Amino acid sequence: MTTYWHLSQNHLNLLETCPPQFQKSYVQQLKSPLNLAQEETTQRGKLFHLFIQQYNLGLPIANILIEHEEFKNSVNSLITATKDILTSPDILDKKIEYQLNYNFNNYCFTAVYDLIMFYPSKVSIFDWKTYSAPKDKNKLINDWQTRLYLYILAEKLNYKPHQISFTYWFIKLPNKIETFTIKYNKKKHEKTKQDLIKILEKLENLTDEYINNNIDFSHHNNCHDCPYKNEFLTLIKNPDLDHQIPYSLQQINSITYIPHISIEY
């Protein structure tokens, strides 16, 4: 029976951003001190997604918003902005909080889509973000959420890459709601596949070196822009943590989640 290592876009982003932090958070399972501001932001994002999910399912949300007045304006702003899109007569179907699992080599990727809209000859992915749109759109294009969600949808459903698009909605009042749409194609699809192969090979090599030779995941040549640069300079060696060091990939394959950290570009 094949054992799969479960990964998400957050794991890939973290591995690309800071391999030592990936080792610390994922392989060694060492928790950083609780960031109360980040935790509050995360919980607000979850609540916002819940309200929009209920609305798109046709469930009443007016009474809930009375209890959460701080969300009223942002939720209503998004509802107004998407009304014509969500009520288009061209829509064949829509999926809300839709999960797709995709096996790639010995890895299982999970993508959870906020909203997917199906049309006769195209499919549109919508994703809600409760922070301002990044200034550098290329970083958004190259983010593993964008790439993985597009790739998995093309692999799992009966749509060609050129029929798929991904639209981010950035809702942070009092700023005007911003959208950014990324169109997909066969060339991007193949590039994502090759990059997936490369990053997974890198992950296997780094993990093997760590398990077999006690060699830490290496830093990038330039850590100046790393969001974790102030968190640690080198991984702390502590013999009391030996019980947390896995001895094979199979021992860590049940660890499926790393909290997403939103980085303002």
C-alpha positions in Angstrom: 0.0 0.0 0.0 1.4 3.4 -1.0 2.0 5.9 1.8 1.3 9.5 0.8 2.9 12.6 2.4 0.1 15.2 2.6 1.0 18.6 1.5 -0.8 21.9 0.7 0.2 25.2 -1.0 1.3 26.5 2.4 4.0 23.8 2.7 5.4 24.6 -0.7 5.4 28.3 -0.1 7.1 27.8 3.3 9.7 25.5 1.8 10.5 28.0 -1.0 10.5 30.9 1.4 12.6 29.5 4.2 13.7 25.8 4.3 15.0 26.0 7.9 11.6 27.3 9.0 10.0 24.4 7.2 12.3 22.0 9.1 11.5 23.7 12.4 7.7 23.9 11.9 7.0 20.7 9.9 9.8 18.1 10.3 10.7 18.8 13.9 7.2 20.1 14.8 8.6 22.9 17.0 6.0 25.6 17.6 6.9 29.3 17.5 5.6 31.6 20.2 1.9 32.5 19.7 1.5 35.7 17.6 -1.7 37.1 19.0 -2.0 39.7 16.2 -1.6 37.0 13.5 -4.0 34.7 15.3 -6.7 37.4 15.4 -6.2 38.1 11.7 -6.5 34.4 10.9 -9.7 34.1 13.0 -11.3 37.2 11.3 -10.5 35.7 7.9 -12.1 32.4 8.9 -15.3 34.2 10.1 -15.5 36.3 6.9 -15.2 33.2 4.7 -17.9 31.5 6.8 -20.3 34.4 6.2 -19.7 34.4 2.5 -20.0 30.6 2.4 -23.4 30.8 4.1 -24.6 33.5 1.8 -23.5 31.6 -1.4 -25.3 28.5 0.0 -28.5 30.6 0.2 -28.6 30.7 4.0 -29.6 33.9 5.9 -26.8 35.9 7.4 -28.5 39.1 8.4 -29.0 38.0 12.0 -25.4 36.7 12.3 -24.0 40.0 11.0 -26.0 41.9 13.7 -23.8 40.0 16.2 -20.7 40.7 14.2 -21.2 44.3 13.2 -17.5 44.7 12.3 -18.0 42.4 9.3 -21.2 43.9 8.0 -19.7 46.5 5.6 -17.1 44.2 4.1 -19.5 41.2 3.6 -22.1 43.5 2.0 -19.5 45.1 -0.2 -18.4 41.8 -1.6 -22.0 40.6 -2.1 -22.8 43.7 -4.1 -19.6 43.5 -6.1 -20.2 39.8 -7.1 -24.0 39.9 -7.5 -24.1 40.1 -11.3 -21.4 37.4 -11.6 -23.1 35.0 -9.3 -26.5 35.4 -10.9 -25.4 35.1 -14.5 -27.7 32.8 -16.6 -24.7 31.2 -18.2 -23.7 29.4 -15.0 -24.1 25.7 -15.1 -23.1 24.9 -11.6 -21.1 26.3 -8.7 -19.1 24.6 -5.9 -18.6 26.3 -2.5 -15.7 25.4 -0.2 -15.0 22.6 -2.6 -12.1 20.3 -1.8 -10.1 18.4 -4.3 -7.3 15.9 -3.5 -4.6 15.1 -6.0 -2.0 12.4 -5.8 1.4 13.3 -7.4 4.1 10.6 -7.0 4.1 9.8 -3.3 2.4 13.0 -2.3 -1.2 14.0 -1.8 -2.1 17.6 -2.3 -5.3 19.1 -1.0 -6.9 22.2 -2.4 -10.0 23.9 -0.9 -11.6 26.4 -3.3 -13.7 29.2 -1.8 -15.9 29.2 -5.0 -15.8 27.5 -8.4 -18.1 28.7 -11.1 -18.8 26.3 -14.0 -19.8 27.6 -17.5 -20.4 25.7 -20.8 -16.8 26.4 -22.0 -14.9 27.7 -19.0 -14.5 27.5 -15.2 -13.6 30.3 -12.9 -12.0 30.0 -9.4 -12.8 32.7 -6.9 -10.7 33.2 -3.7 -11.5 35.8 -1.0 -8.7 37.6 0.8 -9.2 39.9 3.8 -6.1 42.0 3.2 -5.0 44.5 0.6 -3.9 43.4 -2.8 -0.1 42.9 -3.1 1.7 45.6 -5.1 3.8 43.0 -6.9 1.3 40.9 -8.8 4.1 38.6 -10.1 4.5 37.2 -6.6 0.8 36.5 -6.5 1.0 34.8 -9.9 3.9 32.6 -8.7 2.4 31.8 -5.3 1.8 28.1 -4.9 -1.8 28.6 -4.1 -2.4 30.1 -7.5 -0.3 27.5 -9.3 -1.5 24.4 -7.4 -5.2 25.3 -7.5 -5.1 25.9 -11.2 -3.0 22.7 -11.8 -5.2 20.4 -9.7 -8.4 21.7 -11.3 -7.0 21.1 -14.8 -5.9 17.6 -13.8 -9.1 16.5 -11.9 -11.9 18.1 -13.9 -12.9 17.9 -17.6 -11.6 21.4 -18.5 -8.5 22.3 -20.5 -6.0 24.7 -19.0 -6.9 27.5 -21.3 -10.5 27.3 -20.1 -9.6 28.0 -16.5 -9.0 31.3 -14.7 -8.4 32.3 -11.1 -9.7 35.5 -9.6 -8.5 36.9 -6.3 -10.8 39.3 -4.4 -9.2 41.6 -1.9 -11.6 43.0 0.7 -10.1 45.3 3.2 -12.3 48.3 3.9 -12.3 51.3 3.7 -10.2 50.4 0.7 -12.0 49.7 -2.6 -12.4 46.0 -3.3 -9.8 44.9 -5.8 -9.7 41.9 -8.1 -6.9 40.2 -10.0 -7.5 37.5 -12.6 -4.9 35.0 -13.7 -5.6 33.2 -16.9 -4.2 29.6 -17.3 -2.8 27.8 -20.3 -1.0 24.6 -21.3 2.4 26.2 -21.1 1.8 27.3 -17.5 0.4 23.9 -16.7 3.5 22.1 -17.9 5.8 24.6 -16.1 3.9 23.9 -12.8 4.3 20.2 -13.3 8.1 20.5 -13.8 8.5 22.9 -10.8 6.5 20.5 -8.6 8.9 17.7 -9.5 11.8 19.9 -8.7 10.6 21.2 -5.3 9.5 17.7 -4.2 12.9 16.3 -5.2 14.4 19.0 -3.1 12.2 18.2 -0.2 13.1 14.5 -0.3 16.8 15.3 -0.5 16.7 17.8 2.4 14.6 15.4 4.5 16.9 12.4 3.8 20.0 14.5 4.7 18.4 15.6 7.9 17.2 12.1 8.9 20.2 10.2 7.9 23.1 12.6 8.4 21.7 15.2 10.8 22.2 18.0 8.3 19.8 20.9 8.7 17.7 22.3 5.9 20.0 24.9 4.3 19.3 28.7 4.2 19.0 30.5 1.0 22.1 32.5 -0.2 20.2 35.7 0.6 17.9 35.8 3.6 17.4 39.5 3.6 13.8 39.4 2.5 12.8 36.3 4.5 9.8 37.0 6.8 11.4 34.6 9.3 14.8 36.2 9.4 14.3 37.6 12.9 12.9 34.4 14.3 16.1 32.5 14.5 19.7 32.6 13.1 20.3 28.9 13.3 18.2 26.0 14.4 18.8 25.3 18.1 20.3 22.0 18.8 18.8 20.5 21.9 19.2 16.8 22.9 15.9 16.9 24.7 14.2 17.3 21.3 15.5 14.0 19.9 12.1 12.4 20.4 10.7 15.0 17.9 13.1 14.1 15.1 11.5 11.6 12.6 13.5 8.7 11.3 11.6 8.4 8.0 9.3 10.3 5.7 6.5 7.8 6.7 6.7 9.0 10.3 5.7 12.6 9.4 3.2 11.8 6.6 0.2 12.4 8.9 1.2 16.0 9.6 -1.1 17.8 7.2 -1.4 21.4 8.2 0.8 24.5 8.5 -1.0 27.8 9.3 -0.9 30.2 6.4 0.9 33.4 7.1 -0.1 36.4 4.9 2.8 38.4 3.8 2.3 41.9 2.5 4.4 42.5 -0.6 
